[in-house]
Amino acid sequence: MKTLEGKLAGEVAAPPSQFRTDDFDVFNSSRDPAGAAGAAGGVAPGMPGGPGAPAGSAGSSTRPGVGSGSIPGRGGVTPMPGTSGENPMAEQEVPEHCLVRLIDVTVKPGRRYEYRLAIRMANPNFGRKDVLSTTYAKDEELVSDWSTVPIKVQVDPELHYYAVDEVDSNARYDGLNARVRVNPAKQVVLQAHRWLESIPLREGDRNAVPIGEWVVAERMPVFRGEYIGRKERVNVPYWRFTRESFVLATDPNPRIKTPGIPVDFGYSETNLNPPEAIMVDFEPGKASYSRIVKRTEEKVETRPVTDSSAVEVLYMTPDGRLLARNGAEDTKDPLRKARLGEVRKRVRDLKEQKKAAGAATPFGT
C-alpha cells in the first residue's frame, strides 16, 4: 500500500469490478462490465472479454497488474502510447499481493474448519504471439501451488450467555421465570440468546418448523458445577400456513399452563451425547461483613455492612475455553439490549394481533 500511495489512477493496475472490496457480491457471477475495469479504464486488448481476445479465453480472473492501455509481458507492464491517464508514459505499479476471498455457505455455527487454497486463473497471454517466451502463451490457465499452511476458521456458535438478571434491573419484571426463587449463595441467573433455525412444535416430532429468528431465555438459574445448557420454555413465532400469518407456538398438552414451547439453550441441540458448557464459579455481586465499631476489654461491638458489585461469572465451553462474563458490562451491552428489545416487541405484537383477531365478529371488529 505504501508503494501505491500517491500514484495516479492511470499508474495503478486495477482488478475487475467483481473482485473489489467495496461492492463485493457473493451472488454476482457476472464478468467485469465494459468500462468498469477500474481506474485504468476498460479491458486490455487480448485479455478475456477484451478486443482481440482468443476464443475460449474468457475467465473470471486475470493476472494482477494488467489493465487498459497496457501490454502484458515478463517483469511488469509497459504502457501503450496514447492511452488514457494523467501520465501515459508512466510505468504501471503492479501490486505485490491481491485479495482472494474464500466463501463457504455450508458452515455450521460452533464448528471449526480447515482449508487449503490453490488459485486458478485465466492466462491473459494464452495464444498470443507478442510475448517474450512461447511458454507464457502455452497454458490456458495458471494454477498455483496449494497453500502450505492450512487456513483455520472458528465459526462462533449462535448462542450467547449473559450474566444478567432482569429482576435486579426491573422490580416489576413479569416475564418467564419471574417468580422462580434463586439462592444467591449457590445460584447465579444467566440470560441466553439463541438463533433458532427450526424446531419441532411437538416433543418427538420429526418434522421441524422453520423459524429463522432469535429467541431469548431471560432467566436461567444455574448452580456451580452444573451444565448450563437446558431446555427453557419461551415464546416462539412461526408461520402458520393455514392462517397465512405468524402466530406464537403453543404446547399441544392442555395440562401445561406455562406459555411457549421448550427450546434447547445449549450446545447439544443437534447432538445426542455432546459436551456441554459448565458453570465453574461466580461471584454473586452482593457481600456482607461485620464491621467493628467499638472494642473494649469486655466485648467487641460490630455492625453488619452490605456491599454491592457487579456479578462475575466463569464458565467453560465444550471446546475447553474459559470465558468470563461481567454483569455490569453485560447489562449495558448494546447488542444484547437491542436483540432482547426486538424479541420482546415481536412477541408483544403477535399477542396484540391475537387479541384483535379474537375480538372480531362476522360483522367486523
LUMVO-598153 format. One record per residue (C-alpha): residue number from 1; x, y, z. Coordinates in Angstrom, 1 decimal. Each point is the difference from the previous one (the first is absolute). Layout:
N
+-----+--------+--------+--------+
| num |     px |     py |     pz |
+-----+--------+--------+--------+
| NUM |      X |      Y |      Z |
...
+-----+--------+--------+--------+
This chain:
365
+-----+--------+--------+--------+
| num |     px |     py |     pz |
+-----+--------+--------+--------+
|   1 |    0.0 |    0.0 |    0.0 |
|   2 |    2.9 |    2.3 |    0.7 |
|   3 |    1.3 |   -0.7 |   -3.5 |
|   4 |   -3.3 |    1.0 |   -1.6 |
|   5 |   -0.5 |    3.1 |    2.2 |
|   6 |    0.0 |    3.2 |   -2.0 |
|   7 |   -0.2 |   -1.8 |   -3.4 |
|   8 |   -2.3 |    1.4 |   -2.7 |
|   9 |   -3.0 |   -2.0 |   -1.0 |
|  10 |    1.5 |   -1.0 |   -3.3 |
|  11 |    3.2 |   -1.3 |    1.6 |
|  12 |   -1.7 |   -2.7 |    2.1 |
|  13 |   -1.2 |   -3.2 |   -1.4 |
|  14 |   -3.6 |   -0.6 |    1.3 |
|  15 |   -1.8 |   -3.4 |    0.4 |
|  16 |   -3.4 |   -0.6 |   -1.7 |
|  17 |   -2.9 |    1.5 |    1.8 |
|  18 |   -1.4 |   -3.3 |    1.3 |
|  19 |    3.2 |   -0.4 |    2.1 |
|  20 |   -0.1 |    3.4 |    1.7 |
|  21 |   -0.6 |    0.1 |    3.8 |
|  22 |   -2.4 |    3.0 |    0.1 |
|  23 |   -2.9 |   -1.6 |   -2.1 |
|  24 |    0.8 |   -3.7 |    0.1 |
|  25 |   -3.0 |   -2.2 |   -0.6 |
|  26 |    0.3 |   -3.8 |    0.6 |
|  27 |   -3.1 |   -0.6 |   -2.2 |
|  28 |    1.3 |    2.0 |   -3.0 |
|  29 |    1.9 |   -2.2 |   -2.4 |
|  30 |   -0.1 |    2.5 |   -2.9 |
|  31 |    3.2 |    1.0 |   -1.7 |
|  32 |    1.4 |    3.5 |    0.2 |
|  33 |   -2.3 |    2.3 |   -1.9 |
|  34 |    1.3 |    2.2 |   -2.8 |
|  35 |    1.7 |    3.1 |    1.4 |
|  36 |    0.0 |   -1.4 |    3.6 |
|  37 |    3.5 |   -1.5 |    0.1 |
|  38 |    1.2 |    2.5 |    2.5 |
|  39 |    1.8 |    3.3 |    0.0 |
|  40 |    2.1 |   -1.0 |   -3.0 |
|  41 |   -3.3 |   -0.4 |   -2.0 |
|  42 |   -1.3 |   -2.7 |   -2.3 |
|  43 |    1.5 |   -3.4 |   -0.7 |
|  44 |    3.5 |   -0.5 |   -1.4 |
|  45 |    0.2 |   -1.2 |   -3.6 |
|  46 |    0.5 |   -3.8 |   -0.2 |
|  47 |   -1.4 |   -0.5 |    3.6 |
|  48 |   -3.1 |   -2.1 |    0.7 |
|  49 |   -3.0 |    2.0 |   -1.1 |
|  50 |    2.2 |    2.6 |   -1.8 |
|  51 |    0.5 |    0.8 |   -3.6 |
|  52 |    2.2 |   -2.5 |   -1.7 |
|  53 |   -0.4 |   -2.7 |    2.6 |
|  54 |    0.5 |   -3.5 |   -1.3 |
|  55 |   -3.0 |   -2.4 |    0.0 |
|  56 |   -0.6 |   -1.8 |    3.3 |
|  57 |    2.1 |    2.5 |    2.0 |
|  58 |   -2.8 |    1.4 |    2.0 |
|  59 |    0.7 |   -0.4 |    3.7 |
|  60 |   -1.1 |    1.3 |    3.4 |
|  61 |    3.4 |    1.3 |    1.0 |
|  62 |    3.1 |    1.4 |   -1.7 |
|  63 |    3.6 |    0.5 |    0.9 |
|  64 |    0.4 |    2.9 |    2.4 |
|  65 |    1.4 |    3.0 |   -1.6 |
|  66 |   -1.5 |   -0.2 |   -3.4 |
|  67 |   -2.3 |    3.0 |   -0.7 |
|  68 |   -1.1 |    2.1 |   -2.9 |
|  69 |    2.6 |    1.5 |   -2.3 |
|  70 |    2.7 |   -2.5 |    1.1 |
|  71 |    1.9 |   -2.8 |   -1.6 |
|  72 |    0.5 |   -3.0 |    2.3 |
|  73 |    3.5 |   -1.4 |    0.0 |
|  74 |    2.7 |   -1.4 |    2.2 |
|  75 |    1.2 |    2.1 |    2.9 |
|  76 |   -2.9 |    2.5 |    0.0 |
|  77 |   -2.3 |    2.0 |   -2.3 |
|  78 |    1.0 |    2.5 |   -2.6 |
|  79 |   -2.5 |    2.8 |   -0.7 |
|  80 |   -1.2 |    0.5 |   -3.6 |
|  81 |    0.5 |    3.5 |   -1.4 |
|  82 |   -3.2 |    2.0 |   -0.4 |
|  83 |   -2.0 |   -1.8 |    2.6 |
|  84 |   -2.1 |    1.8 |    2.6 |
|  85 |    1.6 |    1.1 |    3.3 |
|  86 |    1.7 |    3.0 |    1.5 |
|  87 |    3.4 |   -1.2 |   -1.1 |
|  88 |   -0.1 |   -2.4 |   -2.9 |
|  89 |    3.7 |   -0.6 |    0.2 |
|  90 |    0.0 |   -0.9 |    3.7 |
|  91 |    0.8 |   -3.6 |    0.8 |
|  92 |   -2.9 |   -1.8 |    1.7 |
|  93 |    0.5 |   -1.3 |    3.5 |
|  94 |   -1.0 |   -3.6 |    0.4 |
|  95 |   -1.2 |   -0.8 |    3.6 |
|  96 |    2.1 |   -2.8 |    1.6 |
|  97 |   -3.1 |   -1.5 |    1.5 |
|  98 |   -3.7 |   -0.3 |   -1.0 |
|  99 |   -3.1 |   -0.8 |    2.0 |
| 100 |   -1.4 |   -3.5 |   -0.2 |
| 101 |   -3.3 |   -0.7 |    1.6 |
| 102 |   -1.0 |   -3.5 |    1.2 |
| 103 |   -3.8 |   -0.3 |    0.6 |
| 104 |   -1.5 |   -3.2 |    1.5 |
| 105 |   -3.8 |    0.2 |    0.3 |
| 106 |   -0.2 |   -3.5 |    1.6 |
| 107 |    1.7 |    0.8 |    3.3 |
| 108 |   -1.8 |   -0.8 |    3.3 |
| 109 |    0.2 |    2.2 |    3.1 |
| 110 |    2.2 |   -1.3 |    2.8 |
| 111 |    2.3 |   -2.1 |   -2.3 |
| 112 |    3.6 |    0.3 |   -1.1 |
| 113 |    1.1 |   -0.2 |   -3.7 |
| 114 |    3.3 |   -0.4 |   -1.7 |
| 115 |    0.6 |    1.0 |   -3.6 |
| 116 |    2.9 |   -0.4 |   -2.5 |
| 117 |   -0.1 |    2.5 |   -2.8 |
| 118 |    1.2 |    0.0 |   -3.6 |
| 119 |   -0.6 |    2.7 |   -2.5 |
| 120 |   -1.0 |   -0.7 |   -3.6 |
| 121 |   -0.3 |    3.0 |   -2.4 |
| 122 |   -0.3 |    0.6 |   -3.7 |
| 123 |    3.3 |    0.6 |   -1.8 |
| 124 |   -0.2 |    3.4 |   -1.7 |
| 125 |    3.0 |   -1.0 |   -2.3 |
| 126 |   -1.6 |   -3.2 |   -1.2 |
| 127 |    0.2 |   -0.3 |   -3.8 |
| 128 |    1.8 |    3.3 |   -0.5 |
| 129 |    3.0 |    0.4 |   -2.2 |
| 130 |    1.4 |    3.3 |    1.4 |
| 131 |    1.5 |   -1.6 |    3.1 |
| 132 |    3.7 |   -0.3 |    1.1 |
| 133 |   -0.2 |   -3.7 |    0.3 |
| 134 |   -2.4 |   -2.6 |   -1.6 |
| 135 |   -0.4 |   -1.7 |    3.4 |
| 136 |   -2.0 |    3.1 |    1.2 |
| 137 |   -2.7 |   -0.7 |   -2.7 |
| 138 |    0.0 |   -3.8 |    0.3 |
| 139 |   -2.4 |   -0.6 |    3.0 |
| 140 |   -3.6 |    1.2 |   -0.2 |
| 141 |   -0.1 |    0.2 |    3.8 |
| 142 |    2.5 |    0.8 |    2.7 |
| 143 |   -0.2 |   -2.1 |    3.2 |
| 144 |    1.9 |    0.7 |    3.2 |
| 145 |    1.3 |   -2.5 |    2.6 |
| 146 |   -2.2 |   -1.0 |    2.9 |
| 147 |    0.4 |    2.2 |    3.1 |
| 148 |    2.6 |   -1.6 |    2.3 |
| 149 |   -1.7 |    1.2 |    3.2 |
| 150 |   -3.6 |   -1.0 |    0.4 |
| 151 |   -2.5 |    2.9 |    0.4 |
| 152 |   -1.8 |   -0.6 |    3.4 |
| 153 |   -3.3 |    1.6 |    0.6 |
| 154 |   -2.1 |   -0.2 |    3.3 |
| 155 |   -3.7 |    0.7 |   -0.6 |
| 156 |   -1.4 |    1.5 |    3.2 |
| 157 |   -3.2 |   -1.7 |    1.2 |
| 158 |   -3.3 |    1.9 |   -0.4 |
| 159 |   -0.5 |   -0.4 |    3.8 |
| 160 |    0.9 |    2.7 |    2.5 |
| 161 |    0.0 |    0.0 |    3.8 |
| 162 |   -0.2 |    3.2 |    2.0 |
| 163 |    0.4 |    0.6 |    3.8 |
| 164 |   -3.3 |    1.9 |    0.2 |
| 165 |   -3.0 |   -0.4 |    2.3 |
| 166 |   -2.9 |    2.1 |   -1.2 |
| 167 |   -1.5 |    0.0 |    3.5 |
| 168 |    2.9 |    2.0 |    1.3 |
| 169 |   -0.4 |    2.7 |   -2.6 |
| 170 |   -3.8 |    0.0 |    0.0 |
| 171 |   -2.0 |   -0.5 |    3.2 |
| 172 |   -3.2 |   -0.4 |   -2.0 |
| 173 |    1.4 |   -2.6 |   -2.3 |
| 174 |   -2.8 |   -2.5 |   -0.9 |
| 175 |    1.7 |   -2.1 |   -2.7 |
| 176 |    0.5 |   -3.8 |   -0.1 |
| 177 |    1.6 |   -1.3 |    3.2 |
| 178 |   -0.7 |    3.3 |    1.7 |
| 179 |   -1.1 |   -1.8 |    3.2 |
| 180 |    2.7 |   -2.7 |    0.0 |
| 181 |    1.8 |    0.2 |    3.4 |
| 182 |    3.8 |    0.3 |   -0.2 |
| 183 |    2.5 |   -0.7 |    2.8 |
| 184 |    2.6 |    2.7 |   -0.6 |
| 185 |    2.7 |   -1.9 |    1.9 |
| 186 |   -0.4 |   -3.1 |   -2.1 |
| 187 |   -1.5 |    1.2 |   -3.3 |
| 188 |    0.5 |    2.6 |   -2.6 |
| 189 |   -2.5 |    1.2 |   -2.6 |
| 190 |    1.0 |    0.0 |   -3.6 |
| 191 |   -1.7 |    1.3 |   -3.1 |
| 192 |    0.3 |   -2.1 |   -3.2 |
| 193 |   -0.5 |    1.1 |   -3.6 |
| 194 |   -0.2 |   -2.6 |   -2.8 |
| 195 |   -0.5 |    0.3 |   -3.8 |
| 196 |   -2.7 |   -2.6 |   -0.7 |
| 197 |   -0.1 |   -1.4 |   -3.6 |
| 198 |   -2.7 |   -2.5 |    0.5 |
| 199 |   -1.7 |   -2.0 |    2.8 |
| 200 |   -2.7 |   -2.7 |    0.3 |
| 201 |   -3.2 |    1.3 |    1.5 |
| 202 |   -0.6 |   -3.3 |    1.9 |
| 203 |    2.4 |   -2.0 |    2.0 |
| 204 |    1.3 |   -2.9 |   -2.0 |
| 205 |   -1.4 |    1.4 |   -3.3 |
| 206 |    2.4 |   -0.7 |   -2.9 |
| 207 |   -1.4 |    2.9 |   -2.1 |
| 208 |    1.7 |    3.3 |    1.0 |
| 209 |   -1.7 |    3.3 |   -0.7 |
| 210 |    2.3 |    2.7 |   -1.5 |
| 211 |    0.4 |    3.0 |    2.4 |
| 212 |    3.0 |    2.2 |   -0.9 |
| 213 |   -0.2 |    2.3 |    3.0 |
| 214 |    1.8 |    0.7 |    3.3 |
| 215 |   -1.6 |   -1.4 |    3.1 |
| 216 |    1.0 |    1.0 |    3.6 |
| 217 |   -0.1 |   -1.8 |    3.3 |
| 218 |   -0.1 |    3.0 |    2.3 |
| 219 |    0.6 |   -1.7 |    3.3 |
| 220 |    2.0 |   -3.3 |    0.4 |
| 221 |    1.2 |   -0.7 |    3.6 |
| 222 |    3.2 |   -2.2 |    0.0 |
| 223 |    1.9 |   -1.7 |    2.8 |
| 224 |    3.8 |   -0.2 |    0.2 |
| 225 |    1.2 |   -3.1 |   -1.8 |
| 226 |   -3.3 |   -0.3 |   -1.9 |
| 227 |   -0.4 |   -0.3 |   -3.7 |
| 228 |   -1.3 |    3.3 |   -1.4 |
| 229 |   -1.8 |   -1.3 |   -3.0 |
| 230 |   -3.6 |   -1.0 |    0.6 |
| 231 |   -3.5 |    0.2 |   -1.5 |
| 232 |   -2.0 |    3.1 |    0.9 |
| 233 |   -3.5 |    0.9 |   -0.9 |
| 234 |   -0.1 |    3.2 |   -2.2 |
| 235 |   -2.3 |    1.7 |   -2.4 |
| 236 |    0.9 |   -1.0 |   -3.6 |
| 237 |   -1.7 |    1.6 |   -3.0 |
| 238 |   -0.5 |   -2.2 |   -3.0 |
| 239 |   -1.9 |    0.3 |   -3.3 |
| 240 |   -3.3 |   -1.9 |    0.0 |
| 241 |   -0.9 |   -0.9 |   -3.5 |
| 242 |   -3.7 |   -0.6 |    0.7 |
| 243 |   -0.4 |    3.6 |    1.3 |
| 244 |    2.6 |    1.5 |   -2.3 |
| 245 |    1.5 |    2.0 |    2.9 |
| 246 |    2.5 |   -0.2 |    2.8 |
| 247 |   -1.2 |   -1.5 |    3.4 |
| 248 |    1.6 |   -0.9 |    3.3 |
| 249 |    0.7 |   -3.8 |    0.4 |
| 250 |   -2.0 |   -1.6 |    2.8 |
| 251 |    0.4 |   -3.4 |    1.7 |
| 252 |   -2.6 |   -2.5 |   -1.2 |
| 253 |   -0.3 |   -1.4 |    3.5 |
| 254 |   -2.9 |    1.8 |    1.6 |
| 255 |    1.2 |   -0.8 |    3.5 |
| 256 |    3.1 |    2.3 |   -0.4 |
| 257 |   -1.0 |    3.5 |    0.8 |
| 258 |    3.5 |    1.6 |   -0.5 |
| 259 |    0.0 |    1.9 |   -3.3 |
| 260 |    2.4 |   -0.8 |   -2.8 |
| 261 |    1.8 |   -3.2 |   -1.0 |
| 262 |    3.3 |   -1.6 |    1.2 |
| 263 |    3.1 |    1.2 |   -1.8 |
| 264 |    3.5 |   -1.4 |    0.6 |
| 265 |    2.3 |    2.8 |    1.1 |
| 266 |    3.1 |   -2.1 |    0.0 |
| 267 |    2.7 |   -1.3 |   -2.4 |
| 268 |   -1.7 |   -3.4 |   -0.2 |
| 269 |   -2.8 |    1.0 |   -2.3 |
| 270 |    0.9 |   -2.3 |   -2.8 |
| 271 |    2.1 |   -2.6 |    1.9 |
| 272 |   -1.3 |   -2.7 |    2.3 |
| 273 |    3.1 |   -0.4 |    2.1 |
| 274 |    2.1 |    3.2 |   -0.3 |
| 275 |    2.2 |    1.9 |    2.5 |
| 276 |   -1.8 |    3.0 |    1.5 |
| 277 |    1.0 |    3.3 |    1.5 |
| 278 |    0.4 |   -0.2 |    3.8 |
| 279 |   -0.2 |    2.6 |    2.7 |
| 280 |    3.5 |    0.2 |    1.7 |
| 281 |   -0.5 |    2.8 |    2.5 |
| 282 |   -1.7 |    3.3 |    0.6 |
| 283 |    0.0 |    3.0 |    2.4 |
| 284 |   -3.6 |    1.0 |    0.9 |
| 285 |    0.8 |    3.7 |    0.1 |
| 286 |   -1.5 |    0.5 |    3.5 |
| 287 |    2.1 |   -0.5 |    3.0 |
| 288 |   -0.4 |    0.7 |    3.7 |
| 289 |    2.5 |    0.1 |    2.9 |
| 290 |    0.1 |    1.2 |    3.6 |
| 291 |    1.8 |    3.3 |    0.6 |
| 292 |    1.5 |    0.7 |    3.5 |
| 293 |   -1.4 |    3.2 |    1.4 |
| 294 |    1.1 |   -0.3 |    3.6 |
| 295 |    2.5 |   -2.1 |    1.8 |
| 296 |    0.4 |   -0.4 |    3.8 |
| 297 |    1.7 |   -2.4 |    2.2 |
| 298 |   -3.3 |   -1.7 |    0.8 |
| 299 |   -1.5 |   -0.1 |   -3.6 |
| 300 |    0.1 |    1.0 |   -3.6 |
| 301 |   -2.9 |    1.8 |   -1.6 |
| 302 |   -0.6 |   -0.6 |   -3.7 |
| 303 |   -2.4 |    1.2 |   -2.6 |
| 304 |   -1.0 |   -1.8 |   -3.2 |
| 305 |    1.0 |    1.7 |   -3.2 |
| 306 |   -1.3 |   -1.0 |   -3.5 |
| 307 |    1.9 |    0.8 |   -3.2 |
| 308 |   -1.0 |   -0.5 |   -3.6 |
| 309 |    2.1 |   -0.6 |   -3.1 |
| 310 |   -0.5 |   -1.4 |   -3.5 |
| 311 |   -0.7 |   -3.7 |   -0.3 |
| 312 |    2.9 |   -1.9 |   -1.5 |
| 313 |   -0.4 |   -3.4 |   -1.7 |
| 314 |    2.6 |   -2.5 |   -1.1 |
| 315 |   -1.1 |   -2.9 |   -2.2 |
| 316 |    1.7 |   -2.5 |   -2.3 |
| 317 |   -1.2 |   -0.7 |   -3.6 |
| 318 |    0.0 |   -3.5 |   -1.6 |
| 319 |    3.2 |    0.8 |   -1.8 |
| 320 |    1.9 |    0.6 |    3.2 |
| 321 |    0.0 |    3.8 |    0.1 |
| 322 |   -0.5 |    1.9 |    3.2 |
| 323 |   -2.3 |    3.0 |   -0.5 |
| 324 |   -0.7 |    2.8 |    2.5 |
| 325 |   -3.1 |    2.2 |    0.1 |
| 326 |   -0.4 |    3.2 |    1.9 |
| 327 |   -3.6 |    0.9 |    1.0 |
| 328 |    0.6 |    3.8 |   -0.3 |
| 329 |    1.4 |   -0.3 |   -3.5 |
| 330 |   -2.7 |   -2.5 |   -1.1 |
| 331 |   -2.8 |    2.2 |    1.4 |
| 332 |    1.0 |    2.9 |   -2.2 |
| 333 |    1.0 |   -2.0 |   -3.0 |
| 334 |   -1.7 |    1.8 |   -2.9 |
| 335 |   -0.2 |   -3.2 |   -2.2 |
| 336 |   -1.6 |   -2.0 |    2.8 |
| 337 |   -2.5 |    2.8 |    0.8 |
| 338 |   -0.9 |    0.5 |   -3.6 |
| 339 |   -0.5 |   -3.7 |   -0.6 |
| 340 |   -2.1 |   -0.4 |    3.1 |
| 341 |   -2.1 |    3.0 |   -0.9 |
| 342 |   -0.8 |   -1.3 |   -3.4 |
| 343 |   -1.0 |   -3.4 |    1.3 |
| 344 |   -2.3 |    1.5 |    2.6 |
| 345 |   -1.6 |    2.3 |   -2.6 |
| 346 |   -0.5 |   -2.9 |   -2.3 |
| 347 |   -1.8 |   -2.1 |    2.6 |
| 348 |   -2.0 |    3.0 |    1.2 |
| 349 |   -1.2 |    0.8 |   -3.5 |
| 350 |   -1.1 |   -3.5 |   -0.6 |
| 351 |   -1.9 |   -0.1 |    3.3 |
| 352 |   -1.8 |    3.2 |   -0.8 |
| 353 |   -0.8 |   -1.3 |   -3.5 |
| 354 |   -1.5 |   -3.1 |    1.5 |
| 355 |   -2.2 |    2.1 |    2.4 |
| 356 |   -1.2 |    2.1 |   -2.9 |
| 357 |   -0.8 |   -3.1 |   -2.0 |
| 358 |   -1.9 |   -1.5 |    3.0 |
| 359 |   -2.1 |    3.1 |    0.3 |
| 360 |   -1.1 |   -0.2 |   -3.7 |
| 361 |   -3.6 |   -1.0 |   -0.9 |
| 362 |   -1.6 |   -1.0 |   -3.3 |
| 363 |   -1.1 |    3.7 |   -0.2 |
| 364 |    3.5 |    1.5 |    0.7 |
| 365 |    1.9 |    0.9 |    3.0 |
+-----+--------+--------+--------+
